[in-house]
């Protein structure tokens, strides 16, 4: 459990409670907690059989979420183009397919 708390503090910046009011610090911690729950669900549902199945939140954030990409927005779709040399493109394709296969919660 201590590793999960440390992971949230370091990788999702939950330790930054630098504002002067309690409410704003509490909101920041709530947002950090929600981000951690989303990352856990993403790891569990979309990355389960990949090399990032047991990766920390920081590793997932640096390898999958902080990619340089070209985004083209048209009327009917959004196209995300990543470099062909990206080492995680297979994992991204698997995660994308699994996200689309998740049931719609309404």
N, C-alpha and C positions, 0 to 999 in steps of 0.2 A: 504494500500500500504506500509505503514511503516513496518508492520509485515513481509511482503514478502521481503523487502530489508534487514531487520534484519535477517530473515531466511537464505537468501543467504550469508550474511556476516559471520554469526556464524556457520552455518551447512555446507557450502561449501567453507569456508575459503576464501571468496572474499576480506577480509580485509587485507590479507597478500600481500602487495605490497612493499616488502623489498629489491628488487634489485635496482641497481643504475641507470638503463636506463629506459626511458619512454616506449620504445617498449616492453621490457620484462614484465613490470608491466601491460601494456595494454593486452598483450597476456594472462597473468594469469587471468585477469578480463574477457576476452572473453571466456576462457575455463570454468571458473566458471559460467558464464551466460549460456553457452551451457549445462552444467551439470544441471543447474536449470531447463531449458526448458525440458530436457530429463526426469528429475524426475517428473515434472508437467504432462507431457504426460503419463508417466508410472502410476502415481496416477490416472489420469483421465480415461485412457483406461483399465487399468488392475486391479486397486484396488477399482473400483467404488462402489461395494456393500459389501465390506469387512469392518472390523473394522479399517483398516488403510486408509479409504477413505478420511478422513479429517486430517490425521496425518501430522506432519511437515516433512520436508526433513530430518532433523536429526533423527527423530524417524524411518523413513523408512530405512535410511542408517544403523542405529544401529540394527534394528530388522531383516531386510531382506538381506542386502548386506554384513554385517560383521558377517556372520555365519561361524562356523568351519565346514568344509566338506572335504570328501575324494574325490578326482577327479581322475578318471581312464580314460586314453585316449587309445583308440584302433584305428584300421585302419578305421572303419566305423562309430564310434560314440564316444561321450564324455559322461561319466557317472558321475553324481554328487550325492554322497551319504551323506545325512545329518543324524544326530542322530534321533532316533525314539522319543526321549523326546523333540524335538524341538517344542515350542509352536506355531510356525507360519507355520507349514508344510501344513496345509489346505490352508492358504492364498497363500503360494508359489505355490501350485498345481493349484489354481484358476488363479493366475497371469501367470503361464506357459501356461495354456490352452488359455488364452486370448491373450497372445503374439503370439502364433501360429495361432490364428484366425485372426490376423490383416492382412489386404491386403498387398501384396507385392508391394512396390513402384517402383520396377524395378531396 
